[in-house]
Amino acid sequence: MAKTIMISDEVYEELKKLKGPGESFSDVIKKLLSLRRGRLSDIAGSRTITDEGAKLLEKIRKSMLIIDLERIKELIEEK
């Protein structure tokens, strides 16, 4: 069953940047949530990562911070 959610334009643009060909926004969000639950070693796959990998991890971290801030904002507005 699909659900409609509201996100800021900023979050939408970040998710759009992370979305690959043939991926849905649900796929991207699911991937981000699974990464959030994992350990860094699960994401990196080894003790060393490439510069490209580090940049991707930073992009994901920033996206998750934006999503977390949106959640906090919604919680505050509900009260």
ZADO-1210 file (C-alpha; in nm, 4 decimals, padded with zeros to 6 digits):
<atoms>
<atom x="00.0000" y="00.0000" z="00.0000" code="MET" pos="1"/>
<atom x="00.1414" y="00.3404" z="-00.0947" code="ALA" pos="2"/>
<atom x="00.1400" y="00.6389" z="00.1398" code="LYS" pos="3"/>
<atom x="00.1764" y="01.0055" z="00.0577" code="THR" pos="4"/>
<atom x="00.4262" y="01.2053" z="00.2636" code="ILE" pos="5"/>
<atom x="00.5277" y="01.5704" z="00.2567" code="MET" pos="6"/>
<atom x="00.8943" y="01.6626" z="00.2401" code="ILE" pos="7"/>
<atom x="01.0646" y="01.9937" z="00.1914" code="SER" pos="8"/>
<atom x="01.1958" y="02.0943" z="-00.1489" code="ASP" pos="9"/>
<atom x="01.5480" y="02.0665" z="-00.0084" code="GLU" pos="10"/>
<atom x="01.4961" y="01.7036" z="00.1018" code="VAL" pos="11"/>
<atom x="01.3325" y="01.6214" z="-00.2320" code="TYR" pos="12"/>
<atom x="01.6341" y="01.7566" z="-00.4221" code="GLU" pos="13"/>
<atom x="01.8757" y="01.5577" z="-00.2031" code="GLU" pos="14"/>
<atom x="01.6773" y="01.2373" z="-00.2549" code="LEU" pos="15"/>
<atom x="01.6577" y="01.3052" z="-00.6286" code="LYS" pos="16"/>
<atom x="02.0396" y="01.3318" z="-00.6423" code="LYS" pos="17"/>
<atom x="02.0720" y="00.9925" z="-00.4713" code="LEU" pos="18"/>
<atom x="01.8146" y="00.8224" z="-00.6946" code="LYS" pos="19"/>
<atom x="01.9659" y="00.6027" z="-00.9629" code="GLY" pos="20"/>
<atom x="01.8178" y="00.5033" z="-01.2988" code="PRO" pos="21"/>
<atom x="01.5197" y="00.2763" z="-01.2478" code="GLY" pos="22"/>
<atom x="01.5070" y="00.3484" z="-00.8730" code="GLU" pos="23"/>
<atom x="01.2010" y="00.4861" z="-00.7000" code="SER" pos="24"/>
<atom x="01.2115" y="00.7342" z="-00.4135" code="PHE" pos="25"/>
<atom x="01.0960" y="00.4470" z="-00.1910" code="SER" pos="26"/>
<atom x="01.4045" y="00.2496" z="-00.2990" code="ASP" pos="27"/>
<atom x="01.6312" y="00.5407" z="-00.2054" code="VAL" pos="28"/>
<atom x="01.4661" y="00.5952" z="00.1325" code="ILE" pos="29"/>
<atom x="01.4756" y="00.2222" z="00.2072" code="LYS" pos="30"/>
<atom x="01.8472" y="00.2125" z="00.1213" code="LYS" pos="31"/>
<atom x="01.9193" y="00.5148" z="00.3423" code="LEU" pos="32"/>
<atom x="01.7271" y="00.3661" z="00.6338" code="LEU" pos="33"/>
<atom x="01.9115" y="00.0354" z="00.6060" code="SER" pos="34"/>
<atom x="02.2460" y="00.2181" z="00.6002" code="LEU" pos="35"/>
<atom x="02.1469" y="00.4120" z="00.9083" code="ARG" pos="36"/>
<atom x="02.0901" y="00.0902" z="01.1024" code="ARG" pos="37"/>
<atom x="02.4182" y="-00.0628" z="00.9877" code="GLY" pos="38"/>
<atom x="02.7720" y="-00.0129" z="01.1012" code="ARG" pos="39"/>
<atom x="03.0264" y="00.1846" z="00.9017" code="LEU" pos="40"/>
<atom x="03.2085" y="-00.1404" z="00.8229" code="SER" pos="41"/>
<atom x="02.8846" y="-00.2778" z="00.6739" code="ASP" pos="42"/>
<atom x="02.8647" y="00.0226" z="00.4430" code="ILE" pos="43"/>
<atom x="03.2324" y="00.0433" z="00.3501" code="ALA" pos="44"/>
<atom x="03.2940" y="-00.3299" z="00.3275" code="GLY" pos="45"/>
<atom x="03.6506" y="-00.2928" z="00.4531" code="SER" pos="46"/>
<atom x="03.8668" y="-00.0836" z="00.6798" code="ARG" pos="47"/>
<atom x="03.9654" y="00.1516" z="00.3982" code="THR" pos="48"/>
<atom x="03.7449" y="00.3358" z="00.1524" code="ILE" pos="49"/>
<atom x="03.8169" y="00.5335" z="-00.1598" code="THR" pos="50"/>
<atom x="03.7788" y="00.9102" z="-00.1837" code="ASP" pos="51"/>
<atom x="03.4672" y="00.8477" z="-00.3921" code="GLU" pos="52"/>
<atom x="03.3278" y="00.6211" z="-00.1199" code="GLY" pos="53"/>
<atom x="03.3996" y="00.8811" z="00.1472" code="ALA" pos="54"/>
<atom x="03.2204" y="01.1471" z="-00.0568" code="LYS" pos="55"/>
<atom x="02.9189" y="00.9193" z="-00.1001" code="LEU" pos="56"/>
<atom x="02.9093" y="00.8466" z="00.2734" code="LEU" pos="57"/>
<atom x="02.9206" y="01.2196" z="00.3486" code="GLU" pos="58"/>
<atom x="02.6361" y="01.2815" z="00.1029" code="LYS" pos="59"/>
<atom x="02.4284" y="01.0085" z="00.2672" code="ILE" pos="60"/>
<atom x="02.5082" y="01.1441" z="00.6154" code="ARG" pos="61"/>
<atom x="02.3936" y="01.4926" z="00.5155" code="LYS" pos="62"/>
<atom x="02.0747" y="01.3544" z="00.3623" code="SER" pos="63"/>
<atom x="01.9964" y="01.1631" z="00.6799" code="MET" pos="64"/>
<atom x="02.0571" y="01.4747" z="00.8905" code="LEU" pos="65"/>
<atom x="01.8119" y="01.6683" z="00.6741" code="ILE" pos="66"/>
<atom x="01.5528" y="01.3912" z="00.7095" code="ILE" pos="67"/>
<atom x="01.6076" y="01.3817" z="01.0875" code="ASP" pos="68"/>
<atom x="01.5679" y="01.7595" z="01.1116" code="LEU" pos="69"/>
<atom x="01.2426" y="01.7407" z="00.9154" code="GLU" pos="70"/>
<atom x="01.1134" y="01.4732" z="01.1549" code="ARG" pos="71"/>
<atom x="01.2067" y="01.6842" z="01.4573" code="ILE" pos="72"/>
<atom x="01.0374" y="01.9868" z="01.3012" code="LYS" pos="73"/>
<atom x="00.7191" y="01.7849" z="01.2443" code="GLU" pos="74"/>
<atom x="00.7223" y="01.6613" z="01.6033" code="LEU" pos="75"/>
<atom x="00.7634" y="02.0143" z="01.7359" code="ILE" pos="76"/>
<atom x="00.4818" y="02.1445" z="01.5143" code="GLU" pos="77"/>
<atom x="00.2499" y="01.8678" z="01.6376" code="GLU" pos="78"/>
<atom x="00.2801" y="01.9852" z="01.9977" code="LYS" pos="79"/>
</atoms>
